[in-house]
Amino acid sequence: MKTIPWDVSRLAEVVELWNKELGEEYPMRQELFNQNSLEDKNVLEDGCAMAVDDQNNIIGFIVAKKWQENVDIKMDSKRGWVQVLLVDTNYRNKGLGTKLLNKAEETLKDHGIEEVQLGGDPFHYFSGVPLQFGETQQWVEKKGYVKRIDTYDLINHLSKNYSMPEDKTVSYSILQPDEKEELLTFLNKSFPGRWEYEAIKYFESNGSGREFVVLKKNGRIIGFCRINDDASPTIAQNVYWSPSFTTKVGGIGPLGVDSSEQKQGYGLGIVEAAMVLLQERKVETIIIDWTILVDFYKKLDFDIWKGYGIYLKDLAGTN
């Protein structure tokens, strides 16, 4: 067994290992892995590695990231991420995972990173460590990671039809192409950071606007909700695992309402509007990823589907 530098030509083998270990719960596609782990500008190549056996078969890998996008977004330049760490079941408990993790952490620290998060990266697969992997959670805790909070993916199988909210003070509509700059300006003002960044990347991928529901009051955008399906320009996080379903899957989120307009029911309203629009697109299952607002979404019949622990490690105090 040995570790080798990342080799993009072995994408198919990496995806094969992923699906051998995780495919039942998290079915991987080459297109998705390429999008999130190869093409993302935030991948820190020196912190990525593969592990191979004596026959040069891939038996493990790690992907590390740090913020490297050249866009004016408020992102923490001192935080890095381990996007994914995976070792073949047959080769665990031999120190291989520790070796890969140490390499990623050392490289991140050399690049000025002071805190590492497991998952939650730009173009992430998971918001954290999946809760069903209890042994993995225990392992990362032994490596110095501390759990901050649990987050959840929610699901609604749409057993009934939903209706557009009735509120004459506001309107809900799909973003039109000529409203792109207004939306980006709104996000920069009200939700700077990751959500703004994701919208910028969406338009860079030639998004037309069909993935954004906007909430307007007096003709002005005061809220937004992202919706995704199989026709979206990129594979969005809440439809990553669509191959798990025989039904057509759609996703809702992120979403937000300007702070000056909150506490008026607009948040729930824009979610319901998004659900109606997805149903019009023949979506039969809707997923919401990375949220703690379980009770909020339960009002619209969403239930917990998957859970994750958000783990972070302070690198600043390590040698």
N, C-alpha and C positions, 0 to 999 in steps of 0.2 A: 504494500500500500504506500502511496505517496501523493503529495499535492502538486498540482501543476497550474500554470497560469490559465486564465479563462480562454477558451477557444470557441469562437462564435460558430465555427463550422460544425460543431458537435451539438447544435441546437436540438436535433431530433432525438439524440441519446438522452439529453437532459430532460426533455419532455417525457420520454419513455420512463425514466426513473421517477419523475414526479407522479405520473399516473399509476405506476406500480405501487407507490407508497401512499398517495393522497387522492388518487383519481375517483374513488367512490364518493368522497365528500366534496372534492374540489377538482373537477375534471379540467385538465389543462389542454389548451390548444397552442400549436406553434405560433400562430398569429398573435395570441395574447402574450405569450412569453417574450416574443420578439418586441412587441410594443412596450412592455413594462420593464424588461430586464436587459434589453440590448439597445433599443433606440432612445430610451430616456436619457437626456443629457446630464442627468444628475448621478448616473452610475459612476462609481469610483473604481475604475478598472484595476488599480493596484490593490484594492481591497477585496477583489473578487477572486475566487479560485475554484478549482475542481479537484476532486480526489479520485484516483484510479487504482484498480487492483493490479496484480502482477501480469494480467493479460490486457492491460490498458482499457478495461471497461470502466465507465464512470460509475462510481459508487457514492458520490456525495458532491455537494457544491454549496457555495455561499455567494450572495450578491450584496454588496455594500453600496451605500449612496451618501453623498453630501450635496448641499445646494450648490449648483453650478450654472443655473440658468442666467442668461444675461438679460434679465427683465427687471424692471423696478417694482419689485413686490416685497412686502414686509414678511420675510421668512427668516427664521432664526439661523444665522450662519454658524452658530456654535453647536448645533444639533446635527448628528448624523444618524443613519439608519442601517440596520441589517434587514434587508427586504425579505430574504428567505435564507434559511439554513436547513439543508436536508441531507441525511445520511441513510443509505440503504439499511434496512432492518437487519440484514445478515452481517453487517459490519459495525454495528453499534457496540458501545461499551468497550471500545478499543482506543479511545482518545482522539478519534478522528474529528468528531464534532468540535472538541475543545481546540484542536489545532487550527481548524478553519476559522472558528470564532476569534481566537487570539490574533490571527493574521489580520482579520477585518478590523478588530479594535485597535491594534497597533497602527495600522495604516490610517484609520480615521483620526487617531490622536496625532499622528505625524502631520496631518492636514489641518490641525487646529480645532478639531472637534472636541468638545468638553462633555457632551452628553449623548449617549446612544439610545435610540429607541428601536425596539423589535417590531417591525411592521410600521404602518402609518406613514410610509414614505410617499413622495410624489409618485403617482402611478403604482400604488401599493396593491398587493394581493389581499392582505389582512390588515385590520386596524391594530391587531396585537396578536398574542399567542392564542390560538383556538382553545377554548375552555375544555373541550373533550380530550385534549392532549395533556392530561394531568401530570404524567411523568416528565413531559417536556417543560411544563411550568416549574416543577420542582428542580429540574436540571438548571434552568436559567437563573433561578433564585440562588442556587449554589455558586453560580458564576458572577454574582454580585448585582443582579437585576432586581429591581423593586417594583411590585405592582402598584400602580396608582389608582386604577379604576377598571371596572368591567364595562364593555360596550356590547352592542347587540346588532345583528341583522334581523330584520322583521319580514314577515311574509303575509300576503293576502291572496287567497286563491279565487277571489272574485265570484263568490257564489250568488251575488245579486248585482243589479245595475245601480250605479250611483248617478246623482243628478247635480247639475251645476248649482252652486250656492246662489241663493236669491238675496242679493244685496245691491240696491240701486245706487249706493254711494260709491261703489267700485266696479271695475270690470276685470275679467280674466281672459286672456287671449294668448295665442302663440306669437312669439317675437317675430316681427317682420324684418326683412333684411336691412331696411333703412333705420331700424331702431338699435342696431348693434352698438354704436358709440354711446347711446344713451344708457344702455344696459351696463357697458363697461365702466362708464362714469359713475353710475349708481353703485356698482360693486366696489369700486375704488374708494368711494366715500363711506359706504355703509358696512361693507364686508371685505376690507383689504386683507390680503394674504392668500391662503390656499384657494378659497372659492373664486377669487378674482383670477388667480393663476390658471385654474382649471378652465375658466371661461376663455381666457386668452388662448390657451392651447386648443380649445375647441374650434375657435375661429381660424387658427392657424391650420387646422385640419380640414378647412373648407366647410365648416358647419354653416348651415343656411339659416339657423334660428329655430328650426322645428323642435329642437330639444329644450327650449326654454319657454315656460309659461310665465307671463308677466302679469303682475297685479298693478292696476293703474287707478289713480284717484285724481280727478280733475285733469285727466290726460297725461299725468306724470307717473313714471314708474316708482312704486313704493315697495315692491316686493318681487321675488322671483322664485321659481321652482324648476329644477332641471328634471327632465324626463328622458329616458333612454329605451331603446328597443333594438331589434336586430338590424334596423336600417340606419342606425346612428353612424357617424363618420369614424368613430373610434369605439373600441369595446370599453364601455364605462363600467365602473366598479360594481354597480348594483346589478349588472347582467353578466358578470364574469362566469358564473357557474350555470348559465342557461342550459348547457348540454345535460345537466342533471334532470331536466324536465322534458316531458313529451308535449307540454303546452307551450304556447308562445309567451315568452317572459318579457316584462318591462320593468324599469326601475324608476324610483322617485328619489330625488335628493341630489345635491344639497338644496336647501330652500331657506329663505329668510325674508323678514319684513323689517323695513326701516324702524329703528328704535323709537322714533317719534310717532309711529303709527301702530305700535303693538298694543296688546290687551284689548283688541276689538274683534277678535275672532278671525282675523284675516289669515293667520297661519294655517288654521284648520281648513279655512275656505280654499286656499290655494292648493292644499293637498288634495281636497276633494275634486277641485277642478282638474288637477293633473290626472287623477284616477279616471275621470270621465273621458278625457282626451285619449288616454291610453286604451280605454275600452273601445273607443271609436276606431282605434288602430288594431283592433282584434286581439289585444293583449288579454291573456287569461290568468296570468299570475304576476303579481307585482311584488318587488323586493325593495326594501329600504335598508341601506347598509350604514354601519358605523353611527349608531345613535345610543343615547341613554334615555331618550324620551319615550319609554315604553308605554306609559299610561296615556300620554298625549295621542299616540298613534292608535292605541287600542280603541279610541273613540270612533275610528274608521275601520275597525275590524282587523287590524294588523296584530299578529302574534309573533312571539320570539321564534326565530328559526335557528340562528347560530349565535354563539357568544365568544368574546375575546377578552383576554386580560392585557391591559396596556402596561408594558414593562419598559423601564428606563434604567440606565446605569450611568453613574457619574464617572467620567474618565479623568476629570481634572485632578482628582486626588490619588490616582493610581500611578505606580512607577512604570 
